[in-house]
Amino acid sequence: MARVLAAGGFAEEALPLLATTLGTAAAARLATLGELPAGVSLASLDQVRDLADRGALPREALTVLTALWPATGSSAGTGLEHLFEPAAQVLTALAAA
């Protein structure tokens, strides 16, 4: 869906969708490790960083989320295509784990 939005000229709508997808996937990984706090459904950037540092999440997740996180990066003005493939790799790796 993020790809379709970006291709249609709605990159600003694709950014949060992609970030939410990866944040939710990271939260799911935390849950499988028994580390997701109660009531939390979206991993923070710090949690993603910790998971990536421990090898519990592919490093690409941190790269993509850092580019998407409002305080750390700004991909809105640049093409998003460079973020879709790493995001897909993260989701594939998590599905296989």
KANORQUI-V449580 format. One record per residue. RES is the residue in one letter. SS is DSSP state (@ for helix, = for strand, . for the rest). PHI is phi in degrees with one decimal (999 if undefined). Layout:
BEGIN
RES;SS;PHI
RES;SS;PHI
END
This chain:
BEGIN
M;.;999
A;@;-61.4
R;@;-62.0
V;@;-64.9
L;@;-61.0
A;@;-63.5
A;@;-65.4
G;.;-84.8
G;.;90.0
F;.;-115.4
A;@;-58.5
E;@;-64.0
E;@;-84.7
A;@;-75.1
L;@;-57.1
P;@;-65.7
L;@;-64.2
L;@;-65.3
A;@;-63.8
T;@;-65.0
T;@;-59.8
L;@;-70.8
G;@;-64.6
T;@;-69.6
A;@;-63.1
A;@;-66.4
A;@;-63.8
A;@;-63.1
R;@;-64.1
L;@;-59.6
A;@;-63.3
T;@;-66.6
L;.;-88.4
G;.;72.4
E;.;-117.5
L;.;-87.8
P;.;-61.9
A;.;-58.8
G;.;80.7
V;.;-102.4
S;.;-124.5
L;.;-137.2
A;.;-73.3
S;.;-81.7
L;@;-60.9
D;@;-63.3
Q;@;-66.8
V;@;-63.8
R;@;-59.5
D;@;-62.5
L;@;-60.9
A;@;-65.7
D;@;-62.6
R;@;-85.4
G;.;79.5
A;.;-86.0
L;.;-146.0
P;.;-58.1
R;@;-57.7
E;@;-59.0
A;@;-61.2
L;@;-67.2
T;@;-60.7
V;@;-68.5
L;@;-65.1
T;@;-63.1
A;@;-68.5
L;@;-91.3
W;.;-63.6
P;.;-54.6
A;.;-81.0
T;.;-115.9
G;.;-151.0
S;.;-147.0
S;.;-95.9
A;.;-59.1
G;.;-86.1
T;.;-106.0
G;.;-65.6
L;.;-96.2
E;@;-53.9
H;@;-68.7
L;@;-98.2
F;@;-67.5
E;@;-65.9
P;@;-60.6
A;@;-63.5
A;@;-63.0
Q;@;-63.9
V;@;-62.8
L;@;-64.9
T;@;-64.8
A;@;-64.2
L;@;-67.8
A;@;-66.2
A;@;-78.7
A;.;-75.4
END
